[in-house]
Amino acid sequence: MNIGTWLFTKLNGRQLGTDGVGNIYYEEKRPRPGGLRSRRWVIYAGAPEASTVPPEWHAWLHHTTDAPITEAHRRVWQKPHLANATGTPLGYRPPGHDYQGGHRALTTGDYEPWTPG
């Protein structure tokens, strides 16, 4: 967080809650003139990465819901939120990826390369 965001948050923000990762969510203290929607923002814990915001807080940030959805409303079949792991050691690497040795299973012989006619 830079000094401008910190100052704006201290002067105008009202903390509404945190998530499991440690992100802190704020809303403007005073209503905006003209009936405009109040500003909502997040201060990220660690590096600013939007994929760390869970769906419950994402809906609130984008004014889809008036209040954040609580964990109590989570269904038994819903998995916990995971941030995007692309580019990290936890990211998906298909068979044949260079980090997996660079070798993939041989083809079955049904492949015919295109050659100009």
PyMOL commands that place a pseudoatom at each C-alpha (Angstrom):
pseudoatom trace, name=CA, resn=MET, resi=1, chain=A, elem=C, hetatm=0, pos=[0.000, 0.000, 0.000]
pseudoatom trace, name=CA, resn=ASN, resi=2, chain=A, elem=C, hetatm=0, pos=[1.363, 3.416, -0.876]
pseudoatom trace, name=CA, resn=ILE, resi=3, chain=A, elem=C, hetatm=0, pos=[1.095, 6.574, 1.220]
pseudoatom trace, name=CA, resn=GLY, resi=4, chain=A, elem=C, hetatm=0, pos=[-1.877, 7.923, -0.760]
pseudoatom trace, name=CA, resn=THR, resi=5, chain=A, elem=C, hetatm=0, pos=[-3.951, 4.773, -0.234]
pseudoatom trace, name=CA, resn=TRP, resi=6, chain=A, elem=C, hetatm=0, pos=[-2.996, 4.670, 3.435]
pseudoatom trace, name=CA, resn=LEU, resi=7, chain=A, elem=C, hetatm=0, pos=[-3.986, 8.304, 3.977]
pseudoatom trace, name=CA, resn=PHE, resi=8, chain=A, elem=C, hetatm=0, pos=[-7.291, 7.959, 2.069]
pseudoatom trace, name=CA, resn=THR, resi=9, chain=A, elem=C, hetatm=0, pos=[-8.106, 4.816, 4.055]
pseudoatom trace, name=CA, resn=LYS, resi=10, chain=A, elem=C, hetatm=0, pos=[-7.378, 6.477, 7.413]
pseudoatom trace, name=CA, resn=LEU, resi=11, chain=A, elem=C, hetatm=0, pos=[-9.406, 9.592, 6.609]
pseudoatom trace, name=CA, resn=ASN, resi=12, chain=A, elem=C, hetatm=0, pos=[-12.335, 8.122, 4.666]
pseudoatom trace, name=CA, resn=GLY, resi=13, chain=A, elem=C, hetatm=0, pos=[-12.461, 4.391, 5.327]
pseudoatom trace, name=CA, resn=ARG, resi=14, chain=A, elem=C, hetatm=0, pos=[-14.485, 2.269, 7.684]
pseudoatom trace, name=CA, resn=GLN, resi=15, chain=A, elem=C, hetatm=0, pos=[-13.211, -1.300, 8.098]
pseudoatom trace, name=CA, resn=LEU, resi=16, chain=A, elem=C, hetatm=0, pos=[-15.891, -3.894, 7.408]
pseudoatom trace, name=CA, resn=GLY, resi=17, chain=A, elem=C, hetatm=0, pos=[-13.954, -7.104, 7.841]
pseudoatom trace, name=CA, resn=THR, resi=18, chain=A, elem=C, hetatm=0, pos=[-11.142, -9.422, 6.859]
pseudoatom trace, name=CA, resn=ASP, resi=19, chain=A, elem=C, hetatm=0, pos=[-10.918, -12.731, 5.042]
pseudoatom trace, name=CA, resn=GLY, resi=20, chain=A, elem=C, hetatm=0, pos=[-8.945, -15.896, 5.731]
pseudoatom trace, name=CA, resn=VAL, resi=21, chain=A, elem=C, hetatm=0, pos=[-5.884, -14.651, 3.836]
pseudoatom trace, name=CA, resn=GLY, resi=22, chain=A, elem=C, hetatm=0, pos=[-5.693, -11.424, 5.861]
pseudoatom trace, name=CA, resn=ASN, resi=23, chain=A, elem=C, hetatm=0, pos=[-7.047, -8.981, 3.267]
pseudoatom trace, name=CA, resn=ILE, resi=24, chain=A, elem=C, hetatm=0, pos=[-8.856, -6.050, 4.904]
pseudoatom trace, name=CA, resn=TYR, resi=25, chain=A, elem=C, hetatm=0, pos=[-12.034, -4.613, 3.354]
pseudoatom trace, name=CA, resn=TYR, resi=26, chain=A, elem=C, hetatm=0, pos=[-13.151, -0.984, 3.664]
pseudoatom trace, name=CA, resn=GLU, resi=27, chain=A, elem=C, hetatm=0, pos=[-16.114, 1.179, 2.754]
pseudoatom trace, name=CA, resn=GLU, resi=28, chain=A, elem=C, hetatm=0, pos=[-16.464, 4.966, 2.775]
pseudoatom trace, name=CA, resn=LYS, resi=29, chain=A, elem=C, hetatm=0, pos=[-17.615, 6.425, 6.087]
pseudoatom trace, name=CA, resn=ARG, resi=30, chain=A, elem=C, hetatm=0, pos=[-19.863, 9.097, 4.595]
pseudoatom trace, name=CA, resn=PRO, resi=31, chain=A, elem=C, hetatm=0, pos=[-22.437, 8.692, 1.824]
pseudoatom trace, name=CA, resn=ARG, resi=32, chain=A, elem=C, hetatm=0, pos=[-21.482, 10.188, -1.527]
pseudoatom trace, name=CA, resn=PRO, resi=33, chain=A, elem=C, hetatm=0, pos=[-23.455, 13.151, -2.888]
pseudoatom trace, name=CA, resn=GLY, resi=34, chain=A, elem=C, hetatm=0, pos=[-26.098, 12.601, -5.529]
pseudoatom trace, name=CA, resn=GLY, resi=35, chain=A, elem=C, hetatm=0, pos=[-27.034, 9.109, -4.373]
pseudoatom trace, name=CA, resn=LEU, resi=36, chain=A, elem=C, hetatm=0, pos=[-23.871, 7.522, -5.794]
pseudoatom trace, name=CA, resn=ARG, resi=37, chain=A, elem=C, hetatm=0, pos=[-22.815, 4.160, -4.439]
pseudoatom trace, name=CA, resn=SER, resi=38, chain=A, elem=C, hetatm=0, pos=[-20.190, 4.249, -1.706]
pseudoatom trace, name=CA, resn=ARG, resi=39, chain=A, elem=C, hetatm=0, pos=[-16.649, 3.274, -2.586]
pseudoatom trace, name=CA, resn=ARG, resi=40, chain=A, elem=C, hetatm=0, pos=[-15.431, -0.125, -1.463]
pseudoatom trace, name=CA, resn=TRP, resi=41, chain=A, elem=C, hetatm=0, pos=[-11.851, -1.312, -1.539]
pseudoatom trace, name=CA, resn=VAL, resi=42, chain=A, elem=C, hetatm=0, pos=[-9.454, -3.940, -0.271]
pseudoatom trace, name=CA, resn=ILE, resi=43, chain=A, elem=C, hetatm=0, pos=[-6.011, -3.653, 1.292]
pseudoatom trace, name=CA, resn=TYR, resi=44, chain=A, elem=C, hetatm=0, pos=[-4.179, -6.830, 0.333]
pseudoatom trace, name=CA, resn=ALA, resi=45, chain=A, elem=C, hetatm=0, pos=[-2.165, -8.868, 2.782]
pseudoatom trace, name=CA, resn=GLY, resi=46, chain=A, elem=C, hetatm=0, pos=[1.181, -9.247, 1.047]
pseudoatom trace, name=CA, resn=ALA, resi=47, chain=A, elem=C, hetatm=0, pos=[1.517, -8.715, -2.683]
pseudoatom trace, name=CA, resn=PRO, resi=48, chain=A, elem=C, hetatm=0, pos=[-1.508, -7.097, -4.377]
pseudoatom trace, name=CA, resn=GLU, resi=49, chain=A, elem=C, hetatm=0, pos=[-3.094, -10.032, -6.191]
pseudoatom trace, name=CA, resn=ALA, resi=50, chain=A, elem=C, hetatm=0, pos=[-6.790, -9.833, -7.085]
pseudoatom trace, name=CA, resn=SER, resi=51, chain=A, elem=C, hetatm=0, pos=[-7.212, -13.610, -7.222]
pseudoatom trace, name=CA, resn=THR, resi=52, chain=A, elem=C, hetatm=0, pos=[-6.690, -13.777, -3.437]
pseudoatom trace, name=CA, resn=VAL, resi=53, chain=A, elem=C, hetatm=0, pos=[-10.103, -12.146, -2.886]
pseudoatom trace, name=CA, resn=PRO, resi=54, chain=A, elem=C, hetatm=0, pos=[-12.633, -14.913, -2.125]
pseudoatom trace, name=CA, resn=PRO, resi=55, chain=A, elem=C, hetatm=0, pos=[-15.985, -14.936, -3.965]
pseudoatom trace, name=CA, resn=GLU, resi=56, chain=A, elem=C, hetatm=0, pos=[-17.927, -13.744, -0.919]
pseudoatom trace, name=CA, resn=TRP, resi=57, chain=A, elem=C, hetatm=0, pos=[-15.922, -10.532, -0.693]
pseudoatom trace, name=CA, resn=HIS, resi=58, chain=A, elem=C, hetatm=0, pos=[-15.696, -10.154, -4.482]
pseudoatom trace, name=CA, resn=ALA, resi=59, chain=A, elem=C, hetatm=0, pos=[-19.491, -9.953, -4.658]
pseudoatom trace, name=CA, resn=TRP, resi=60, chain=A, elem=C, hetatm=0, pos=[-19.499, -7.273, -1.966]
pseudoatom trace, name=CA, resn=LEU, resi=61, chain=A, elem=C, hetatm=0, pos=[-16.669, -5.257, -3.588]
pseudoatom trace, name=CA, resn=HIS, resi=62, chain=A, elem=C, hetatm=0, pos=[-18.569, -5.118, -6.875]
pseudoatom trace, name=CA, resn=HIS, resi=63, chain=A, elem=C, hetatm=0, pos=[-21.876, -4.128, -5.232]
pseudoatom trace, name=CA, resn=THR, resi=64, chain=A, elem=C, hetatm=0, pos=[-23.530, -7.446, -6.093]
pseudoatom trace, name=CA, resn=THR, resi=65, chain=A, elem=C, hetatm=0, pos=[-24.532, -7.841, -2.441]
pseudoatom trace, name=CA, resn=ASP, resi=66, chain=A, elem=C, hetatm=0, pos=[-25.113, -5.223, 0.253]
pseudoatom trace, name=CA, resn=ALA, resi=67, chain=A, elem=C, hetatm=0, pos=[-23.236, -7.213, 2.883]
pseudoatom trace, name=CA, resn=PRO, resi=68, chain=A, elem=C, hetatm=0, pos=[-20.482, -9.810, 2.518]
pseudoatom trace, name=CA, resn=ILE, resi=69, chain=A, elem=C, hetatm=0, pos=[-21.755, -13.378, 2.369]
pseudoatom trace, name=CA, resn=THR, resi=70, chain=A, elem=C, hetatm=0, pos=[-20.854, -15.207, 5.556]
pseudoatom trace, name=CA, resn=GLU, resi=71, chain=A, elem=C, hetatm=0, pos=[-19.055, -18.527, 5.746]
pseudoatom trace, name=CA, resn=ALA, resi=72, chain=A, elem=C, hetatm=0, pos=[-22.171, -19.964, 7.417]
pseudoatom trace, name=CA, resn=HIS, resi=73, chain=A, elem=C, hetatm=0, pos=[-23.975, -19.872, 4.046]
pseudoatom trace, name=CA, resn=ARG, resi=74, chain=A, elem=C, hetatm=0, pos=[-21.302, -22.016, 2.387]
pseudoatom trace, name=CA, resn=ARG, resi=75, chain=A, elem=C, hetatm=0, pos=[-22.639, -25.297, 1.007]
pseudoatom trace, name=CA, resn=VAL, resi=76, chain=A, elem=C, hetatm=0, pos=[-20.992, -28.608, 1.927]
pseudoatom trace, name=CA, resn=TRP, resi=77, chain=A, elem=C, hetatm=0, pos=[-20.038, -29.229, -1.707]
pseudoatom trace, name=CA, resn=GLN, resi=78, chain=A, elem=C, hetatm=0, pos=[-18.271, -25.870, -2.109]
pseudoatom trace, name=CA, resn=LYS, resi=79, chain=A, elem=C, hetatm=0, pos=[-14.494, -25.973, -2.012]
pseudoatom trace, name=CA, resn=PRO, resi=80, chain=A, elem=C, hetatm=0, pos=[-12.494, -23.324, -0.171]
pseudoatom trace, name=CA, resn=HIS, resi=81, chain=A, elem=C, hetatm=0, pos=[-11.197, -20.467, -2.297]
pseudoatom trace, name=CA, resn=LEU, resi=82, chain=A, elem=C, hetatm=0, pos=[-7.683, -20.834, -3.729]
pseudoatom trace, name=CA, resn=ALA, resi=83, chain=A, elem=C, hetatm=0, pos=[-5.715, -18.014, -5.311]
pseudoatom trace, name=CA, resn=ASN, resi=84, chain=A, elem=C, hetatm=0, pos=[-4.442, -18.356, -8.884]
pseudoatom trace, name=CA, resn=ALA, resi=85, chain=A, elem=C, hetatm=0, pos=[-1.238, -20.431, -8.767]
pseudoatom trace, name=CA, resn=THR, resi=86, chain=A, elem=C, hetatm=0, pos=[-0.106, -19.789, -12.352]
pseudoatom trace, name=CA, resn=GLY, resi=87, chain=A, elem=C, hetatm=0, pos=[3.615, -19.071, -12.522]
pseudoatom trace, name=CA, resn=THR, resi=88, chain=A, elem=C, hetatm=0, pos=[4.331, -20.587, -9.129]
pseudoatom trace, name=CA, resn=PRO, resi=89, chain=A, elem=C, hetatm=0, pos=[5.623, -24.052, -8.256]
pseudoatom trace, name=CA, resn=LEU, resi=90, chain=A, elem=C, hetatm=0, pos=[2.015, -24.983, -7.387]
pseudoatom trace, name=CA, resn=GLY, resi=91, chain=A, elem=C, hetatm=0, pos=[0.766, -24.138, -10.885]
pseudoatom trace, name=CA, resn=TYR, resi=92, chain=A, elem=C, hetatm=0, pos=[-0.452, -26.836, -13.291]
pseudoatom trace, name=CA, resn=ARG, resi=93, chain=A, elem=C, hetatm=0, pos=[2.219, -28.380, -15.487]
pseudoatom trace, name=CA, resn=PRO, resi=94, chain=A, elem=C, hetatm=0, pos=[0.967, -30.820, -18.100]
pseudoatom trace, name=CA, resn=PRO, resi=95, chain=A, elem=C, hetatm=0, pos=[2.854, -33.980, -19.037]
pseudoatom trace, name=CA, resn=GLY, resi=96, chain=A, elem=C, hetatm=0, pos=[5.732, -32.996, -21.293]
pseudoatom trace, name=CA, resn=HIS, resi=97, chain=A, elem=C, hetatm=0, pos=[6.357, -29.656, -19.608]
pseudoatom trace, name=CA, resn=ASP, resi=98, chain=A, elem=C, hetatm=0, pos=[10.036, -28.692, -19.484]
pseudoatom trace, name=CA, resn=TYR, resi=99, chain=A, elem=C, hetatm=0, pos=[9.992, -28.704, -15.670]
pseudoatom trace, name=CA, resn=GLN, resi=100, chain=A, elem=C, hetatm=0, pos=[8.555, -32.235, -15.735]
pseudoatom trace, name=CA, resn=GLY, resi=101, chain=A, elem=C, hetatm=0, pos=[11.434, -33.551, -17.816]
pseudoatom trace, name=CA, resn=GLY, resi=102, chain=A, elem=C, hetatm=0, pos=[10.240, -32.408, -21.226]
pseudoatom trace, name=CA, resn=HIS, resi=103, chain=A, elem=C, hetatm=0, pos=[9.063, -35.850, -22.382]
pseudoatom trace, name=CA, resn=ARG, resi=104, chain=A, elem=C, hetatm=0, pos=[5.498, -36.809, -23.109]
pseudoatom trace, name=CA, resn=ALA, resi=105, chain=A, elem=C, hetatm=0, pos=[3.890, -40.103, -24.050]
pseudoatom trace, name=CA, resn=LEU, resi=106, chain=A, elem=C, hetatm=0, pos=[4.365, -41.160, -27.648]
pseudoatom trace, name=CA, resn=THR, resi=107, chain=A, elem=C, hetatm=0, pos=[1.486, -40.614, -30.043]
pseudoatom trace, name=CA, resn=THR, resi=108, chain=A, elem=C, hetatm=0, pos=[-0.592, -43.519, -31.308]
pseudoatom trace, name=CA, resn=GLY, resi=109, chain=A, elem=C, hetatm=0, pos=[0.389, -43.019, -34.935]
pseudoatom trace, name=CA, resn=ASP, resi=110, chain=A, elem=C, hetatm=0, pos=[-2.748, -41.203, -36.034]
pseudoatom trace, name=CA, resn=TYR, resi=111, chain=A, elem=C, hetatm=0, pos=[-0.920, -37.927, -36.458]
pseudoatom trace, name=CA, resn=GLU, resi=112, chain=A, elem=C, hetatm=0, pos=[-0.037, -36.817, -39.983]
pseudoatom trace, name=CA, resn=PRO, resi=113, chain=A, elem=C, hetatm=0, pos=[1.832, -33.545, -40.324]
pseudoatom trace, name=CA, resn=TRP, resi=114, chain=A, elem=C, hetatm=0, pos=[0.500, -31.070, -42.863]
pseudoatom trace, name=CA, resn=THR, resi=115, chain=A, elem=C, hetatm=0, pos=[2.648, -30.463, -45.894]
pseudoatom trace, name=CA, resn=PRO, resi=116, chain=A, elem=C, hetatm=0, pos=[1.962, -27.793, -48.491]
pseudoatom trace, name=CA, resn=GLY, resi=117, chain=A, elem=C, hetatm=0, pos=[0.340, -29.284, -51.551]
for i in range(1, 117): cmd.bond("trace and resi %d" % i, "trace and resi %d" % (i + 1))
show_as sticks, trace
zoom trace
